Amino acid sequence: MSNPSVLHVTLAGVRSATHLVHAGSFLRHLLSETSDDVVVDYLGSGQFLGRDNVRPEHVEAFLPVGPRLQLRSGTTEIGASQAGGVRQHLLLSVGAPGIKPWLRLVSRIRRRPRVVVLDEGIGTYGDWRTRRDAWRRQGGREPWPTVRSWAVSGAADLLTDQRWALYEREQERDRGTWRVVPEVAAGFTEALSSDSTVASGQAVYLTQPWVELGLVSEADFGQHLAEVARACSVVGLELAIRPHPAEEGGRYAAWRELPREVPAELDPAVVGAPLVLGTDSTALLNLAAVHGRPAVRVTLRSLEHLERALSRDQRELLDTFLPAPVRPDAAGDLEAALARALGA
């Protein structure tokens, strides 16, 4: 009797728990499309702003395991097969093909692997310029952000066989309209946690690590939140803060702070809130587009240049599912936006 064939998957580029949700949705799709056994080599997660934001329990919760799928973490033998034949090798990479994992895999298997690129968030819909700007904000010094952005963009064009993205255009020629891809969105609905308590009177603000990135001072961001809280009180809601995983702890001690054990899109305390707010972020977009939550985009004067620097695709994607951003320090604008979001 011949050994069963094995489909070997190398998972690379994970930097957040949300990336694992995207990977999990693709692996479930893969299992439904093939009769082969699947072995997944998970190469671990990278850091964001010096922090490890992916924990072992995230891997266990969001990546599927079963009789036909084996998960191996921390392996140094990329593409190493076990008993049985190997029909195909697949590199599953977040955002763009991982150049180093691709080279290591090619050197081992002596042929070109199939490459599937997962959605990494809003960055997926940017271009080489937005990637360069993001790496600059994270502390990269020229010429490396520019060189790296060109290299990643080139690799994406040359090596990608399939994109597994949460959003796609309704029609190729319709530049302004996007839709949610149901197969990818199913990863979020299936992984939705049931451990949190929904507070019906809270408006949840999804923060970003702007202070860590040096774009906003802690004092200015605190003032911004105070202005948002006042506007929320006008429409009868209490402000609750959902910190970004990369932020310093204790910053929001003066506010009602929600825990951040799972991504915001998977937390019923956020998904069930009557209103969510935040600056341009992947989580805010997903809550509005995937879960249908009423959402309001806010901004600060010191962040308005980021709005102007969005790529065309990023801007049109955000505008498809979210209202235009407003500044809380503009008299009455935020209160009006909150009332519209609530249907008042």
N, C-alpha and C positions, 0 to 999 in steps of 0.2 A: 504494500500500500504506500502511495506517495505521501510525503509530508504536505500539510496544508501550506499555501503560500502566505507570505507575511508582507503587509504593507507597512513600511517603516517611515515614521513621521518624526522630524526634528522640530521642536517648538522653540523659537528664539525671539528675542526682542521684548519680552514681557517686562513692563515697568509699573503696572498697576493691576489691582484685582479686576478691574473692568476688562482689561485685555484678556484675562483668563475666561471671562464670560463669552467674549467673541470666539476664543479658541474652542471652548466647550460646544458652542453652537455648530461650529464647522465639523468638529469630530463626530458629533451625533449625526450630522448630515452624511459624513463620510461612511459611517457604519451602515447607514441605510442604503448607500449606493454600491457597496462592495460586499462580497461574501468572504473576503480575506480576513484573517486575524490582523489586528493593528497593534503595533508597538510604538509608543510615544516616548521619545527622549526629550524630557523637559530640561532645558539648559539653565534654568533658574531665572531670577529677575534682576534687572539692573536697578540702580538707584536713581532717584529724582531729588535734586537739591540735597544730595548727601544722605538721603534717607531710604531705607528699605521699606517699601510700602506694601509688599506682598508677603503674606505670612503662610506657613504650611497649611493652616486651616482653610485659607482661600483656595489653595491648590486642590485640597480634598473636596471642597464644596462645589467648585465650578468646573472641574475637568471630569468627564465621565469615566467610570471604570466598569468593567463587566467581564463576562466570560470571553469576549472576543477582543477586549482592549486591555493592554498592559501599559501601565505608566511607570517610567523609570526616571528618577530625578538624580541630578548631580553626576550623570555619567560623563566620562571623559572620552569614551569611544563612540563618537558621533557616527551613526549609521551601522554600528556593529549588529550583525544579525545573530539570532539564536537558532535553535533547531528549525528546520524547514527552509524552503526556498524563499527568496525575496523577489517579489514581482516588480515592486516599484519603491523608490525612495522619494519622499516628499519633504520639502522644507516649508514649514508653516511659520511665517515671520510677521511681526507686528509693524504696520506702517509702511515698510519697504523691505525688500529682501536684505537680510543680514549678510553683509559681504564676507565677514570672517567665517560665520558658520557655513556659508555657501562654499567657500574655498576649502574648508576642512572636509566638508562632505564630499565634494568632487574629488579631492585627493584620495579619499578612502574608497569610494565606489567606482572611480575612474569613468564616470559618465555624468551627464547633466541631469540633476534631479528636477522633478516637477516643483514649481514654486507657487505657493498660494500666499497672498498678502492679506493680513487681517486689518480691520479697522482699528486705528489707534486713537480715534477721537477727531476733534476739529482739525488737528494737524494733517490728517489724511487728505483733506480737501484743500490743502494749501498748495504752494509751489516752492521752487527752490529758494525764492526770496523769503517767504514766510518761515521756512525751516531755518534758514540762516539767521533770521531775526530772533527766533525762539532760542537757538543755541547761544546767541549773543546774550540774551537776557539771563540765561543760566550760567553765565560766567565765561563763556568761550571767548578767546582773544584771536583777532585776525592774524593770519589768513585762514585759520583752521575752520571757523564756521562757514566761510564761503567755500573752501575746498570740500568740506564734508557735505554741504548741501548739494553741490554739483555732483559729487560722487554718488550720493544716495539717489538723487533724481535720475542719474544715468543708469544706475543699477535697476531702479524701478522700471524704467522703460525697456531695458534689455532682457531682464531676467524673469519678470513676472508673467506667469501663465494664467493666473486667475486672481481676481480680487474678491474677497469675502467682506463686503462693506455693508454697513447698516443703512446707508442712504444711497439712492441712485436717482438719476433724472427720470421724470415721467416719460419724456421723449427726447431723443438726442438733440433735436433742433429747438426744443423749448428750454431756453437758457435759464428761465427764472423759476421753474417748478421742480421740486424734489418729492420723493416718496420714501416711506419706510419699507425696507425689504423684510417681509414677514418671517422668512426662515431665520434671519439673523436676529430679529427682534424677539423671536421665541426664546432665545437664550436668556433674555432679561426677565420675561414673564415666568419662565420655569424656575429661575434661580431666586425669585423674590422671597426674601426672608419672611418668617412669621413670628419673629421673636420680639419685635418692638411694639410699643403701644402708640396708637395714633392719637394725637391731641388735636381735636377739631378746631380749636380757636387759635391755632398758631400759623403764622406766615413764616416759612422756613427760608432763611438766607443761606445760599451756598457760597462760601467764601473761596478765595483763591490765594495762593501764597505771594501776594503782591508785596508784602513787607519784606519777606525773605529775598525776593528778586530785586529789592531796592527801588521799586517803582512808586511806592506810597509809604509815607511815614506811618508809624503806629498811631501817633496822635491824630493824623488826618483821617486814617481809616476808622478810628474810634468815633470821630465826629461824623463821618459819613454814616456809620451804623446808627448813631443817635438820630440823625435826620430821617433815616429809613424807618426807625422805630416809631417816631412821631407820626409819620404818614400812615403807617399800619394801624396805629391806635385810632386814627380818624375813621377808618373803615371797620373798626371793631375787632382787630386782630392783634395778638401779642407777637412780638418778634422773637423767633428762636434761631440760633446760629448752628449751622452744620459745617464745622471746619474742614478744610481740605486736609487730606492725610499728610501732606508735606509740611504743614504749618507747625510752629512751636506750640507746645501745650500750655494751657493756662492763660492764653491771650484774651479769652472771652469770659473770664470769670465773672464779670459784671453782668453778663447776659445769661439767658436760658440757653445752655449749650447742649446739643444733642450728641450722643456717642457716634463714633465713626468706625465701628468694627467692620462694616460692610460698605460697599459703594452706595452713594446716595440713591441711585436708581433701583437698588435692591432692598431698601429700608422702608417698611410700611409707615414709619413715623414721618418720612419725607414724601413717599408716594401718596399717602393718604391725607396729606395736608391740604387745606382748601386753597393754598396759594404758595408758590415758590418764587424766589427772587434770586438774582445774582448778576454778575457781570458775564460777558461772553464766556461760556464754559461748556464742555462736553456734557456734563451732568445736567445742566439746565436744559440744554437742547434735547437730551434723551428723555427727560421727564415730561417735556411738552409733547414731543413727537411720538414716543413709544407709549407712554402712560396717559397721554391726554390731559396733563395737569395744567391748570391756569398758571401762567408764568409771566413775570415782568422782568425785563432787562433794565438794569441800572448801570450807571457809570460814574466816574469821578473825572474832574477836569484833567487830572494828571494821567488818566488812562485813555483819553479820547484819541490820542495818536495811535493806539492799538487798533481801535475801530477803523481808522483810516487806512491802516496797513494790512487789513484783511485781504486775502485773495478774492477774486471775483466769485469763485465757487463757494468759499466760506461765507461771504456776505450774503449771497443768494440763498444758501442753505439755512442760515440763521433767520433770514427774513421770511422764509417759507413757513417756519413753525413758531417764530417768536415775534413779538411786537418790537418796534424801534426802541432803542435805549433812551432812558430819561435820566436826568440828574436830580437827585433829591433836593439840591440847594436852589433849584428853579421853582419859584413860588407856585404851588398848586399842581405842578406837572405830575409828580409821583402820585399824589392822592387821586388825581383823575385817572392815571394809568391803572392803579390798583382797583378802582371802582369798575373800570371797563373789564378788567380781567375777571372780576367776580360776577360780572353780569348785572351790576347795579345800575 
